[in-house]
Amino acid sequence: MQHKTRALSSVIEWGTLLLSTLLVCFFLVVVIWEIVSKGAGQLSWEFVSTIPSNGMTEGGIITPIIGTVLLTLITAIFSIPFGVACAIYLQEYADDTWLTRTIRASIRNLSGVPSIIYGLFGLALFVQAFQFGTSLIAAGLTLGLLSLPYIITTTEEALMRIPNSVREAALAVGATKFETIKDVIIPSAMSGILTGVVLTLSRAAGETAPILFTGAAFYINGTSGFINQEFMALPYHLYMLSTQHQSIDEVRPIAYGTALVLIIVVFFLNLTAFYIRYKYRKNEN
Amino acid sequence: MKTKLSAENLNISFGAKHVLKNVNVEFSENEITALIGPSGCGKSTLLRSFNRMHDLSSDAKITGSLKLENLDLYSKTVPVTEIRKRIGMVFQKANPFPKSIYENIAYGLKINNLPHDKAVIEKALREAFLWEEVKGDLKMPATRLSGGQQQRLCIARAVALRPEVILMDEPCSALDPVSTLKIEELISHLKEKYTIVIVTHNMQQAQRIADKTVFMYLGEVKEEGPTSQIFGNPLNEMTTNYITGQFG
């Protein structure tokens, strides 16, 4: 009798878990299907290579594409060196004191701060205090700040996974601490670091709130490209076409097309991360 | 025999834990000395104090004198990298760099500004009895070698720097009996050129390769002498109990 009840309860457990998984997959498929089915018709070389025209009811999205690429580039230039350096310091140099523990906990907490807060902070610091104005550089730096905690945390975790025996191996042949880190630790941790960096940047590329007040424009004439000027960006373009445009029905197809392009960009960034991980794993074994 | 490496009144503690107590020990040139004793007796701690591996632990407190011939190993005027170049180390678990076989040997030579052409690499690999097995595949990642081969690569990496002393911390504990014998043969061969101090838990191993044996217990040296005497006719009762397997 007891055997039967246990068998039954394990079937129920299995069923519940399967159902949860299917439910999650169902919504994912619906969202992707919705975007692909309505946006695929928009996709063409012309769509991704021409500027928006006729009050954005026609034309392509090259302006927001360029804006997003440049924005992500500035984010990367700012956040990768500082983030990785900070992680190396915390993990390899800093002693385990209450101060470093506080700093580490603060960094973890920062990654939970809502992105709109970063937007407002960027507005106050870069746009106003530093007098950058609403511009590509101000928005890029704001996204850089948002990315820092993620890059620091993932890099620290990648460094933590390197066993101490590897550090000792380098020291034992007469390497200095710096040489050990540069020649042995970082190369060993590279796959983890790069994966974290790419995933963080792909997240940053899709953010809207931090660039809302710091530089993203509703529309600019011609292509963006100057770091001291406003720019168009894919996520903001999408938000604006979906909710702010005066002829919403007319621009709906363009909105779906933009969403699809954004998803494809993020998908490829994620694919890059998986590829990097796969390549380094293969080398390690 | 000339004394190569020595510790005098050595005390080491980590925080409140007093790990080595007044250790006095000498290791002779071109001899193999085995450090034996139960786990936690401080043999690894003693071994690692010679190439200053405890520099990594901020809570380590070391007093007494450690010398390589007449050189004070903890002198502020000698760079620690120079000491580690002259006193090489092989670890318990093979820890090759995540680089090619060739680079594993070349790296230490490069950072020490020593020649690192192919002939030097070949010589080191030959000395570690590894050349014949890897000569066609020097570009292969070292991590693809077997455990025993990796450990011999780590020995090659150490001898490439032409150290005076090689410290070995249970180098065979993670290996199968065949690889172990190969490494023991290698170690016996290496003593012609180097002074070797080896920590081991394997009593047969100590008897097979060591000229001298030091028995440690709870952070103190209890007995030391020629291996045949330690195993054949120990003076200390604890030594007898340990080597006959009554505790450990």
Interface residues (C-beta under 8 A of the other chain):
Chain A: D95 P163 S165 V166 R167 E168 A169 A170 L171 A172 V173 G174 A175 T176 E179 D183 V184 P187 S188 N283 E284 N285
Chain B: N51 M53 L56 S58 T81 E82 R84 K85 G88 M89 F91 K93 N95 P96 F97 P98 K99 Y107 G108 I111 N112 P141 T143 R144 C154 R157 A158 L161
